[in-house]
Amino acid sequence: MVLAPALAESPMKFWFSDVDAAIERAERVRAESVRDLRESGVTAVGETGESDPMQAIEDALQTFAADRIVLFTHAGEDARQHREDVDEAEMRERFGLPVDHALLD
């Protein structure tokens, strides 16, 4: 299961419900990721989730019985630009699943 949260570019855009670009980006990431996995022989499905990654994961786990979470985030300055400030320890504790974290260049 590929989950692509619709991360808003800024708190201002989130609070003013200006999230169309974030939803478009998440849809594109989801579609490309699922396509790439399938082309590599992996059975994959995907969905676009809430802007809060923790809420998006919680929602996805309601319909998908995961045995682990693999978290992909951007490195360095890109992480701040993409608002990927998630806490792996909190994620493990909240969902009771192992969390693997990979940084994208």
Stockholm file with secondary structure:
# STOCKHOLM 1.0

chainA/1-105         MVLAPALAESPMKFWFSDVDAAIERAERVRAESVRDLRESGVTAVGETGESDPMQAIEDALQTFAADRIVLFTHAGEDARQHREDVDEAEMRERFGLPVDHALLD
#=GR chainA/1-105 SS CEEEECCCSSHHHHHTTCCHHHHHHHHHHHHHHHHHHHHTTCCCCEEEECSSHHHHHHHHHTTCCCSCEEEEEECTHHHHHTTCCCCHHHHHHHHCSCEEEEEEC
#=GC SS_cons         CEEEECCCSSHHHHHTTCCHHHHHHHHHHHHHHHHHHHHTTCCCCEEEECSSHHHHHHHHHTTCCCSCEEEEEECTHHHHHTTCCCCHHHHHHHHCSCEEEEEEC
//
